[in-house]
């Protein structure tokens, strides 16, 4: 019988074409170039407001600090422990472990995406801190903190690292249920870490928001680069 009329063969080809089309369309939907530029604009506006010490930033900081600050011993114990997750040393070790794990899994593009993004985000943050030179809150710090205040390095690092985990979860985890659960967990970490930086008196709330905006911008633009250089070609 002519292969053109081989029904199982035709079904196999058709299923393959449908899968590639859906996968390709899914990646097209998730290209994050435009959202990345939107967050970049928001970050620049926020940074300018901080640099110019506007009344809005002063009011924003005071309002959030009044809501967050308290002397509850349990809250202090939790915040001072949880904030360590966002330390540069902690995230550096976590990044190296993730990088090596991706290499062993032969996900080379994802491995270099992870390492490159963390290096760029934290390097840019160091430059921004020394360009803005905003001093930390002049109150007693509950944990040690040096260098300048804006943006919060813990917020930048955690938003970038856990943003990367969200991207990898979307790309590598097939189960929609576990995708959703993991994305929620990863998204909570930067929020809690940012909260601890305010609670421990080492950052203004505007530092933390600036860090979240910066980290999110790097993740969105970084994923767009990954999409155009690797994912789009992979599913052509």
MOKAVEN-V289702 format. One line per field, one symbol per residue. phi: phi as a letter, one per 40 degrees, with the letter a starting at -180 (. if undefined). psi: psi as a letter, one per 20 degrees, with the letter a starting at -180 (. if undefined). burial: I if it has 16 or more other C-alpha atoms within 10 Angstrom, else O. A space follows every 10 residues. Layout:
# MOKAVEN-V289702
phi = ???
psi = ???
burial = ???
This chain:
# MOKAVEN-V289702
phi = .cdcbcddcc cccccccccc cccccccccc cbccdccccc cccccccccc dcfccccccc ccccccccca bccccccccc ccccdcddcc cccccccccc cccccgcccc cccccccccc ccccccccdc ccfcccdcbc ccbcabgccb cccccccccc cccccccccc cbccccccdc ccccccccdc ccccdccccc gcacdccccc cccccccccc cccccdcccb ccccbc
psi = qphhjoghgg hggggggggh gggghghghj pkgghghghg ggggggghgg hjlqhggggg ggggghhhpr kphggggggh ghhhhjqggg hgghgggggg ghghjkmggh ghgggggggg ghghgggggi gglpqrplrp pirppaarhp rohhggghhg ghgghgghgh hhohphghgg ggggghhhgh ghggghhghj jiqqhhgggh ggggghgggg hghhggghhg ghhhk.
burial = OOOOOOOOOO OOOOOOOOOO OOOIOOIOOO IIIOOIOOII OIIOOIIOII OOOOOOIOOO IOOIIOOOOO OOOOOIOOII OIIIIIIOOO IIOOIOOIIO OIOOOOOOOI IOIIIOIIOO IIOOIIOOIO OIOIOIOOOO IIOOOOOIII IIIIIIIIII IIIIIIIIII OOOOOOOOIO OIIOOIIOII IIIIIIIIII IIIIIIIIII IIIIIIIIII IIIIIIIOOO IIOOOO
